[in-house]
Amino acid sequence: MGFLGFLLLGLIAGAIAKLILPGKQGGGWLITLLLGVVGAIVGGWIGGLFGLDISGFFDIGTWLCAIGGSIIVLLIYGAIVSRRSGSKA
């Protein structure tokens, strides 16, 4: 999968993760893209640990790993953002 395909996968996976976990994490499309790309990396790493083939853009395993990783990253990001905003009050 090429670099642009990886970015597109990250953007879509990040958007799907935000739809699954709605909340006040903040951030726009740039944050969604970054979280999605980091989530795709995390999901790919976790998928690789389990021996999943995540090399194809249209493979369902690739998408599930990327979305799962994006959800994990979004949960961590949401916890960090809420802790920072909570401590300022």
C-alpha positions in Angstrom: 0.0 0.0 0.0 1.4 3.4 -1.0 1.8 6.5 1.2 -1.3 8.2 -0.1 -3.3 5.0 0.4 -2.0 4.8 3.9 -3.1 8.5 4.6 -6.5 7.8 3.1 -6.9 4.7 5.2 -5.9 6.7 8.3 -8.3 9.5 7.6 -11.2 7.2 7.0 -10.3 4.9 10.0 -10.0 8.0 12.2 -13.4 9.3 11.1 -15.0 6.0 11.7 -13.4 5.8 15.1 -14.8 9.2 15.9 -18.3 8.1 14.8 -18.0 5.0 17.0 -16.8 7.0 20.0 -18.5 10.3 19.8 -17.4 12.8 22.4 -15.7 16.1 23.0 -12.2 15.1 22.0 -11.9 18.2 20.0 -9.7 18.6 16.9 -10.7 18.9 13.3 -9.8 17.0 10.2 -6.0 17.4 10.8 -6.3 15.8 14.3 -8.6 13.1 12.8 -6.0 12.4 10.1 -3.1 12.2 12.6 -5.0 10.0 15.1 -6.2 7.8 12.2 -2.7 7.4 10.8 -1.2 6.7 14.3 -4.2 4.3 14.9 -3.5 2.5 11.6 0.1 2.1 12.7 -1.0 0.8 16.1 -3.6 -1.5 14.6 -1.1 -2.8 12.0 1.4 -3.5 14.8 -1.2 -5.3 16.8 -2.4 -7.2 13.7 1.1 -8.2 12.9 1.5 -9.6 16.4 -1.5 -11.9 15.7 -0.1 -12.8 12.3 -2.8 -11.1 10.3 -2.1 -10.1 6.6 -2.7 -6.4 6.5 -0.9 -5.5 3.3 -3.9 -4.8 1.0 -5.9 -1.6 1.0 -9.2 -3.4 0.4 -8.7 -6.3 2.8 -11.2 -6.3 5.6 -8.5 -7.3 8.1 -6.6 -4.1 7.2 -9.6 -1.9 7.8 -10.5 -3.7 11.1 -7.0 -3.3 12.4 -6.8 0.3 11.4 -10.2 1.2 12.9 -9.4 -0.8 16.1 -6.1 1.0 16.4 -7.7 4.3 15.8 -10.3 3.6 18.6 -7.4 2.8 21.0 -5.5 6.0 20.1 -8.7 8.0 20.3 -9.5 6.7 23.8 -5.9 7.6 24.9 -6.2 11.0 23.3 -9.6 11.7 24.9 -8.2 10.7 28.3 -5.2 13.0 27.9 -7.3 15.9 26.6 -10.0 15.5 29.4 -7.3 15.3 32.1 -5.6 18.5 30.8 -8.9 20.4 30.6 -10.0 19.1 34.0 -6.9 20.2 35.7 -7.1 23.8 34.4 -10.5 24.4 36.0 
